[in-house]
Amino acid sequence: MAEPNGPDSPQQSTAANVARDVFSSEKREDIWALLIAAGIFLVSVIAPEPVHAFFSSVLVLF
């Protein structure tokens, strides 16, 4: 059976738990954004012409 927290280990508040989860999620999103950007960079270094054609023809709206 689990022991309740003693005086040496106070329980975290709900706000602290929510903040930790939110920042963890944002950190995960930032890591994925960096990985995607690095992947696009590597592909553009290896094959610049197809990447240029893709961004100039397919992504015309941007």
Buried (B, 14 or more C-beta within 10 A) or exposed (E): EEEEEEEEEEEEEEEEEEEEEEEEEEEEEEEEEEEEEEEEEEEBEEEEEEBEEEEEEEEEEE
